[in-house]
Amino acid sequence: MSKISKRVSRYLLSRQSRAARLEAFGRAAEAGVLEEHQLGVTSRDGTVWRLSADQAAQFSGDVDHDRDLTRNLLKVSSCNRKRLEMKLESGEFNDFDDEEFGEVGEVDKPVCSVRVDQNGTTPSSSKLLRLRDHVLSIVGGFAPTLNVREVATALLLARAFEKDKKILDRLLAVMKSECPIIAVQIPVHGFEKQLGRMLEKGLILPFYTSLEPISDGPGLTGHYKSLADSKRRRSLACCGSALLERLDRHDDMRRLVSNKVLAASKPLIISDEREQPLAARLAAVADIVIQGNGIDASLIADVLAICCQIPVGRSWFLMSELEFEPLHLGIDDLAIAIRPGRSLTKIIGILTTLEAENAARAEAKDDDEKDCELGSLLNRSGRSDARKREKYSGCFDMIEPVKTTTGSETARGQKAKQPVKPPSGKDCLFVERLAGYGDARHWALDLKIDLEAFGSKEVEWSDLSSRLLLSGPPGTGKTTFAKALCNTLGVPLIATSVARWLEASNLGDVLAAINATFEQANSYAPCILFIDEIDNIGNRGGSDRPYDDYWSSLVNRVLELLDGAAKTVGVIVVGATNRPEKIDPALLRSGRLEKHIVIPTPDTTALAKIIAHHLGDDLDAVLNSSETGSSAGSKSASGTLRVHCIDSTAHDGSDKHCDSKEGVLING
């Protein structure tokens, strides 16, 4: 801290100490220990504190005895004051006991004067003078500790003078002018309100002030009107961050400066605790601008030393060991952490927690502001974006899931709570009914359980396996699996393919179509993004196709968007290909399409179930209408249908084997 800063801090802290001592003297006057006499008409002319004659006889001059006596008198006075306040609040105005409260605030008792006449001080008056100084010293020891908020504000203000060695001289010169305009910008939450309160209490300037907002809205302390009480105050105009923020949004700064700032007929204090620079128009009109920094470890150590008598070295050592570097703390945060009776370790631990919370909140606020700026930009170019959305809306299909029925929608007589039942019908695809998908079916059912756990906040989205690559020969049902997954999970399906992206051929339009697809997925999360024929993107640099730069641009863009979709909560990405060996290896790395499942050609069992599913209710009619219906299928009493393989060269109804396997039992 520079010499100028030390000088300012000593001045501000001394005013706080003086105010604390005056508060202690006032309490002693209420207790009848001291008497307050003004030298002039107002308190500004000076005050003489005298020792009451009745109480003087009780003080012996012994420090311990007199300290205990003072403590007891102050305690009794405090209890009486609280009881009086309780009676006033309860409305018991007629139940006062004059004897009970008579000693508090009486001023007509004889006092011990300490004035000396022209002939010199008498021994008795000299003794009384020493006794008075002795009692005043003891009473001053009961002064309240300095307020953490006020100490932090004073130190922040004092450190703002470090940048310019001549700023204090210029400030003193500016304050002598008739209507000075002083701007103070310190980016600390809560600084502005505390600055206003300290101005009103006379802790910054050598007089009490009354702050009047220059425009409609709250002043520095949050009040909409200037403070008015029995104290003699000087009126100051003020302008705070709330007003500046509002004017910045509506571009009314020019009107404020012209109609309010320049027209002010009294000194003006402009306070801004925002991190953004002070408006250029305000900085230009101000006679002086005082700019400071935020709360750091050094300031915290100084506050602990002043308010808690903790050596600066201890605080510095602990914060260095913990690598604690505050960047987002406010004045209220210091007041929350620095409480009486708390150890240094406890205080720093609380400050660390508050710093982390404030940092997360600031990051979220920055993201919101970026979103607002993006939204404003989109609004300005709304027509153009609407045309783009219409142009590229054909590069993907939106498929809504089939609604399921719960027990409440079933027939009467069933229990109110029943498991969710998928609707029947051959067009209603559900993973639970699919056959021949093996590991893909298990992956989907596990994802359904994990998705329910995510909905109840039992797991994080990053813990889910939400990215899958399906590969297999053509016709194995990869697209069917995606539609069934949509119904099983109960989320929309955004289906597209690389071939649909490439229809535009122009690189810019292709990239725009890819962007539109991923943006659609992000806006509909939770959803499934299904990308078919993903092998058509090819490889970067290793492709045998011409225009390698063209394909590299496509791969790079898909990788960027795929990473974004992977990080976006609620987007499940499923890619499908017939040629997995043609896919760029970067697409298969961790965090992208890392889960790879091969769907084989269906075996006899799977084929029979697939045929039964597609025939649905028509299965019996098809079997009965065939020439070999009597032997090709028969239904047992248990409702199980035995399906036999029919050879085109033998129509005798005898059982034939399909791929050397026996007929398959299908539940009818």
N, C-alpha and C positions, 0 to 999 in steps of 0.2 A: 504494500500500500504506500503510495507516495505521500509526501509531506502535506500536500493540499488535502488529500483524502483523509489523512489522520486528523488534520485540523478540523475538517467538517464533521467527521465522526465524533470527535471529542465534544464539539459544540452540541450536536444533536443528542448524544447520550447524556450530557450534563443537564440538558433541559428535561429529559425523562427522569433523571435522578432527582432533580429539583421538584418536579411534579409529584413524584412518589413521596418525598419528604413532606411536602405541603399536605398531601393526603393524610399522612400520619399525624401531622399537627392538627388537622381538622378533626380527626377522630379523638385526639387527646382533648381538644376543646369540648367535644360532645361529652366526654367522660368527666369534665370539670377539672382537669389537670392544668390546662392552659387557658388563657384568655386572649382573644384576637381583637386588636384595636387598629383601625386604619389611621394612617397619618394624615390623609387628605379626604377629599370627597369620595373618591373611588378607590378600588383596590390597586389601580395602576400607580397611585401616589405612594404606595408602600404600606406594609403591615408590620405592627409590633406585636410579638408574642410574649405575654407575661405569665408568670407563674401565679396561680390562684393562692390567695393567703390561706384559705382553709386547707388546701392540699400541701402547702409548703411545709407545714409542721410535721407531715407524715414522712417526708423525705429526710434521710439521715446523712446523705453524702456517700454512703457505701454503694458501690456499683451493683453488686449482686442483690442487695436488699431493695434498692430503688428500682431495679429492672423487674423483679418479681412484683413489686407494688404496682408498677405501671402496667404490667401484663394483666394483673387482676382487674384493675380499673377499666382498662380497655375492653376486657372480656365482659364485664358487667354492663358496660355501656352498649356493646354490640348486642347482647341479649335483650336489653331494654328496647333498643331500636327495632329489632326484629319483631318483638311482641307488639310494639306500636304499629308497625307496618301491617301485621296480621289483623289487628283490630280495625285498622282503617279499611283494609280490603273486605273484611266481613261486615262492615257497616255498624259496628258497635260504638257509636260515637258518644253514647251517654254513660258508658261503663268505665270511663277513665278514672283512675285513681291518682289524684294530684300528688299525693305523697309518694306513690310508686314511681312516677315519672318526673317529679319535681326537680331532681338534681340534674337532669339532662338538659343542657342548653341554657341554664340560668346565667345571666350576665350582670346581675345587680349586686353580686357579692363584692366585698372589698378585695382589691387586688394589691399585689406587692409591686409597686412602681420601681423601676430600675433607673429612673432618671437621676442625674446628679445636679446639684445646684452649683452656683458660681464659686462657692467656698470649698468645693471638693467633695468627694464621696465619703460618707460616714462609714464607720466599720460595719454597721448593721446593713446598710444598703450595699456595700461591697460584698458582704457575705451572701445577701440575696441575689446579687448579680452572678456570683460564682455558682450558686445553687441553681439559678435559672439556666445558665449555660450547661450545667451538669444534667439537668432534667431534659433540656432540649436535645442533648446528645443521645440520651437514652431513648427518648421518643423517636428520634430519627432512626434508631436501630430497628424499630418496628415498621419501618416503611416497607411496602410490598416490593417484591422482586420485580425487576424490569420485565415488561411484557415482551414475549418472544416475537410477536408480530411487529411491534414497534421497533425493537432492536434490529430485526432483519430489514425492515424498511429503511431505517436510518443508515445501515451499512450499505445497502444497495444504492441509496442516494449518494452517499459519500464516495463510493467507488466510481460513480459516474463522472467524478471530477478528475479521474486519473488520466484521461485521454488528452486533456488540454490543460497545461499548467496555468494559463491565464484566464481560464473560464470563471474562476471564483471572482477575480477582479472585475471581469465584464458583467457578471451577475449582480454584484453590488452596485455597479454603475447603472445598470438597467433598472434596478429596483428604486432608484432615486427619481426616475422619470414619473410623469403623472399617471399614465395608463400603460404600464409595460405589458407585453405579451410574452409569457414564458411557457415553453413547451418542454415536457418531460416524457421521454420514451424509455421505458425499462420493461422488457418482455418477460414479466413474471406474473403469473396468475395471482390475483388478490392484491397486487401492489397499488393499483389505482384507488381502491376503496380504503386501504389503510393510509395512503397518502392524504386523502380527504379528511379522514378522522383525525389524523395528527395535526393537520392545519387548523381544524376546528378547536382542538384542545390546546393549541398554542405550543406544540412540541417541535415545530419547525421554524416558524417566524416568531419574533419576540412579542407576539400579541395574539389574542383569540381572533378567529375569522368566522365569517358566515359565507358559505359558498352558494352562489346562485347560478343555476344552469342558463346558458345563453340561448337555449332553444327548448322546445317542448321535449320532455323526457327526463330521465334521472340524472342527477349530478354525480360527482365522483364517489360519494358515499352511498349511492343508490336512492337517496331522497329526492323527491320531486320539488321540494320547497327548501328555501334557505333556513338554516337553524336560527331560532329566536329564543332567547332566555334572558335572565337577569344580568348576564355578563356583558361587559362592553366589548363589542366586536367590530372588526372592520370587514366591510363587505367586499368579496372578490367574486368575479365571474369565473365559471369553469366550463370545461368541455371534456367529456370522457370518451372511452373507446366505443361504448354502445352507440352514441350519436355518430361517431366517425364511421363505424361499420355500416350504419343505416344509410348515411349519405354516400358512401362509396358504392353501395349497391344501386342507388338511384341517380348517381352522377349529379348530386346536388352540392358538391364541395364548393363550386364557384359561388353559388348563392349564399352558402354559409359564410364564406370569407367576406363577401361584399356586404351582406345585410346584417351580419351579427358580429363578426370579429372586428372589422374595421369600424363598426359603429358602437363598439363597447365604450362605455363611459367610466369604467373602473378597471383595475388590474385584472388580467385574464390568465388563468392557469389551464393549459392544455395538457392532458395526461393521456398517454396511449400505451397500453400494456400488450398490444398485439406484436407478433413477430415480424410482420411485414413493415417495410420502411414507412416513415411518416409521409403523408401526402406532400408532394412538392409545393403545392400552393400554401399549405400550412407552414411548412418549413421556411418558406420565403417570407411570409408575413410576420413570423415570430421574431422578436428581438433577440432571443437566445434559445438554443435548443440543447437540452441536456440529455445525452444518450448514455445508457448503461447496459450492462450485461445481465445474464440470468444468475441463478443460485448455483454456486459451485462448492467443492469440498472446502475450500479456504474460508468461504463465508460461513459455512456450517460450523467449522471449528471455532470461529470467532464468536458466533452466537452462543455456542455451548460454554465457551470461556466466560462470557459476560453474564449469562442467565443462570448457569449451573456451576460455575467455578471449576469447570473441567479444563485441565491444562491443554493448550493447543497441541502440544506434542503428542499427547495420548490420542486425541481425536484423529490427528493426521496419521499416526501409526496404524490405528485400527482400520481406517478407511483405505489406506494403502494396502494393507494385508488382504482386505476383502475386494480390492480392485473396484471400489465404489466411486463412480464418476457420474454424479447427477447432472442431468440435462433438462429434465422436465418437471422439477419440483416447484411448487408454489409456496407462497407465504403461509397459507393455511396448513399445508403439509408439515411444515416445521412446527407449527403450533400443535398439531395432532401428535407428533412424535415426541417432542420435548415437553415432558410433563414432570411435575415434582415427584421425586422418589424413584425415577427410572434410572437404570444403569446405562452407561455409555453403549454397551453391547446391545441392549434392548432398543435404545434410540436409533442406532445405526441400522439395526435389523428392520425396524418399522419404516425407516426412510427408504431402505432398499426395496421393500415391498411396494411402497407408494410410487417410487420411481418406475418400477416395472409396469404398474397399472397405468400410470400416466403416459408412458411410452407407447403402450398398446393402444390407448385411446387416441393419442396423437396420430399414430399410424392409420387407424381407422378413419379419423377425420380427414387426413390427407387423401385417402382413397375416395371418400365421399366427395371431397372437393374436385378431385379429378373426374369422377363420374358426372358431377354437375357441369364441369367445364365441357366434358364430352357431350352431355345432353344438350347444352346450349349450342355447341357446334352442330349437332345433329338437327336441332330445331331450325337453325339458320339455313341448313341445306336439306330441309325436309322433303321438298319436291324431288330433288335429285335422288335421294335415298329411296323414296317411294318407287320411282321408276326402276331403280336397281333391284329392289325386292321383287317387283313384278317381273322383271326380266329374268331373274335367276330362280324364281319360285318353282320352275319345272325341273330343276336339277335334283330334287328329292321328293319323296312321298311321305305324308304324315298318316300314320295308322294308329287309331285309338284302340286301347285294349277292350276286350269283351267284358261286360259287367258281370260280376259274380253275384250269386244270391246267398243270403245268410239265413240262419234259422228263423229269424223273425218274418221272412217272406215265404216260408214253407207253409204246409197245411197245418190246420189246427190240430191240437193234440200232441204236437212235438214240443220239445223244450224250447224255451226262448233263445238260448244260446247254443248254436250249432256250429260246427266247423264250416268254413267257407266252401261251397260246392260249385265247381265250374259248370256252366250250362252244357247241356247235351247238344248233339248235332255234329255232323261230319265237317261243317265249316268252322267249328269252334276248336281251334288248335290249342292244346296245353301240353307243356313238356311232360306232365305226369302221364299223359296218354301215348306219348311217342314211343316208338320201338326202334331198336337198331342204332341208337345214338351213343350208347356206352358212357364214356367219361364225360361227354358233353352234357348228358342228362344229369349226371351227378353234380357237375359244376353248376348247372342252372338251379337245381334244388338247394344246393348249399348257399348260392347267392341269394335265393329267396329268404332263407333263414337269416342270413347276415343283413339283408336289407331291412327286415323287420327289427333286428337288434339295433341297426343304425337309426331307424325311426324313433325308437325309444331311448336313444342317446346312450346305449350301452357300449357301442364301439365307434371308432372314428372312421370316416370314409376312406382314409388311406389304408386302413386295415382290411378293406374288402378287396377281393379279386374281381375287379370290374372291367378288365380288358382281356379279350379273347381273340385268337385267330383260329378259324375253322378251315380245314383243308380236306379235300377228298375228291374223288372222280365226279364228273358232271352227273347230276340227277340223284345225288345222295341226300338231298333235302336240307341244304345249308340255309336257303332262304326260308324254308318251312320252319326250321328250328328258330330263326329269328322271330317269325310271327308268333310261334308258340311261346317263346320267351316273353314277348310283349304281354300276352294274356296271363301267363303264370305270375309275372311280377306285378301286373296291374299298372304299367307305366306306358306312355306313348312310344311308338317306334318311328324313327326317322330313317327311312330306307333310301339308299342311293347306291351308285356304282361309279367306278372310275370312268367307265364308258360314257355315262351321262355327263360327267364333268368335261370330258374331252370333245363333246359334240361341238363346242364353240371353236375349237382348234386354235384360235388366237390365244397367246399365252396370258395376256391380261384378263381376257374373259374367263379363261379356265381357272385362273387363280381367284377371280371374283366369285365364281361358282363354288369353289372349295370353301372360301371364306363364308359365303352365305349359308352353306350347309352346317358348318360348325357353329356359326352364330345362332342358327335355328335350334341346334341341340342345346346350346348353353341357355337359351331363353326358355326352353321347355323342361329343363331339369327338375325332377328326375325323369330320365328318359333313356332310350336305347338308340345309339347311333350305329346303324348297320351299313357297312361299306362292302359291297360285292365287287368281285373281280379286282381286288386290290393289287394283284400281281401286274396289272397293266401299267402301273406307275413305273415299274422296272427298277434298275440300279443306277446309282450315280457313278459315272466314270467308267463303269464296266459294261455298259450296254453296247450291243452291236448295232443299235439303231442309229440313224443319223440325227443330227441336231442334239448332240449330247447335252449341251448347255440347257436346252429346253427341258429335257427330262430331269436334269439335276435341279432345276428351279422348282419343278413340281414336287420332287421328293423332299427337298428342303422345306418347302411350305407345308406339306402334310406333316412332317416331323414337328415343326413349330406348333401347328394347331393341335396335333395329337398330344403333345406335352401339355398344352393349355387345357384340353379336354380332360386329360388325366388328372389335372390338379383341380378342375372344376367339380365341386361336390354335386353328385347326382347324375353324371353323364357316364353311361356304360357303353363302351366301345367294343363292337364285334366286327371283325374283318373276315371275309370269306375269299377263298382262292382255290382254283384247280391245280395251280402250279406253285407250290410254296417255295421251290428252289429259285424262282425268278424274283422273289421279293428282296428288296434291299435289306441287308442285315441290320441296319440301324432301326428299322421298324420293329424288330423283334427283341430289342434290348429291354432291360429292366425299366419299368415305368411306362412302357408302350404296350405293344401286343405281345407281352412276355409269356402268356399262357397259350400253348399251341396244342390243339386236339385234332386228331385225324379221324374223320368219319368214314368207316369202311363201307363197302357194298353190303347191303342187308343179306343175312342168311335166310334160310327157309322159315324159321320161326318169325323173324322180323317181317319178311314178305307177307306171310299170312296175316299178321296183325295190321300191316299197312293196308292190305286189300280189304280187310274187315272194317277198318276205320273209314276208308273212302266209300265203301258201299253202304255203311251205316244200316239204316232200317231196311234197305233194299237187299240185304245179303240173302235172306231166306227166299225172297222172290226170285232172285237170280239163280240160286241153286235149284229151286223147284222147277224153274222154267227150262232148265237144260235137259237134253236128251237122256243124260245119265243121272238125273236129279235123284232118282230113288236110291241109287248106290253111291252117288257122289257126295251125298251128305245126309245125315240123319241126326235128329235131335233127341237126346236122351231125356229122361224124366227130370234130371237135375238141371236142365237148361244148357248143357254143354254140347256144342256142335263139333262133330268130327269132320274135318275137311280133308278130302283125298285128292291127290294129284291126278289129273286127267291127261292121259296121253292121246295125242291126235290120231294115232294109228290104232288104238284099241278103244272101243266104245262098248265093251261088254259089261261095264260097270265094276270090273274087278279093281281091287286096290293097286295103285301104282305108286312107286317111290319117287320122290323128288330129291335129286342129288343124294340118292342112297339114304334118305332119311324117311322116317315114318310120318304119317299124317300128324297135323298139329291140332291140339285142342284149343278152342277159342271159346271163351265164356260168351254166351249169347244173351 
